[in-house]
Amino acid sequence: MERIAITPEATKILEQLKEKHGELIFHQSGGCCDGSAPMVFEKGDMYLDDSDVLLGTLNDVNFYMNQDQFEYWKHTHLTVDITEGRGASFSLEIPLGLRFFIHSRLFTEEERVALNQ
């Protein structure tokens, strides 16, 4: 049972970013404004600590979420997508005129059982 997925369109952009920047991570902080959107950084450019939860891996890119934000989202399956428009963050896709965002849906009862929730 996976908590997170990525669309084919977002995968294409993620692969472009990996070619240009090397190893990457996703992080969603839960802060205000663009902090509540998933951001992608070069691995090592984002300080991670015990307050960050690893939700899964998307095309060899780990996706972390701040534990406070995770408490709000732990009952949902998340799908990373991409759209046109510039966010106001330091995420690597921003210079492309694009931004990552999240689609969410509640887990089914079967999924919750599989996740031991």
N, C-alpha and C positions, 0 to 999 in steps of 0.2 A: 504494500500500500504506500503510495507516494503522496506527499503533501503538496508538491509543486510540479508544474509542467511548464512548457514553453511552446509558443506557436511556431510554425514553420517560418513565418515572416520575421519574428524576433530572432529566431535561430540564425537566419542569414546575416542580420546585423551583428549579432554576437560573434559570429565567425569572422566577419570583417574586422571587428575590434580586436579579436585575438591575434589575427595576422599582423595588425599594426602595433599592438601594445604588448603582446606576449600573454603570460598568465594573468587571469582576471578573477575578481570576486564580485558577486552581487551583495548589496547590503540595503536593508530597509530599516530605517531608524525609528520611524513612528513620530518623528518631530513634526513641527508645523510645516505647512506649505509643501515644498518639494521633498522634505524629509520623510513624508509619508509615502513617497513613490520609491520603487526599487531603483537603486543607482548602481552602476558598474564602475569599478576602479581597477587599476593595476594591482595585482597581488602585492601586498606590503605597503600600499599607500593608504590603507584604512586600518586604523588601530582597532583590533578585536580583543574583547576580554570575556570574562565569565558571564557578562550580561547579554551576550550574543548567542542565539540559538541557530544551529545549522539545520535548515529545513530539508536540504537535499542538494543534489548536483545536477546542473543543466548543461549538457554538452561539455563536461569536464570543468565547469565553473561552479564553485560552491556558492550557495545562496544562504546568507545569514540574515536574521531578523533580531532586533533588540527584544529582549525577553518581555518587556512591558507591552510592546506592540504584539508580540506573539500571544499574549494572554487574550487579546481581542480577536485574533485571527485563528486560534488553535482549532476551532470548530469548522474551519473552511478549507476547501481545496483551492489553491492559488494557481493561476496560469499567467505567466509573464507574456505580455504582448508589446507591440511597438506601434507608435502613431506619429504622424507629422506634427510638428510644433516644438518649440523650444521650451524646455523647462528652465528653471532658474537655479540649477544645481551644478555641481562639478562632475556629473556623470559623463563618461567618455562618449556617449552617443550624441550629446547636445550639439557639438560643432557640425554634425551631419544634418541638423534641422529636424531631429527626431527625438523621441523620448520613450522610455519604457514605462509601462503601466501594468496594473494587475486587474484581471477578471477574478472574481471569487464566487464560490457556491458553497452552500453548507454540505458537509459530509452526510452521506446516507447512514442509516443505522448500521448496515453491514460494514461500512468504512470505519465508523466510530469503534465498532467492536474490534476490527483488525488493528486499529491504532491504540486499543486499550483505553479509550476515553470514557 
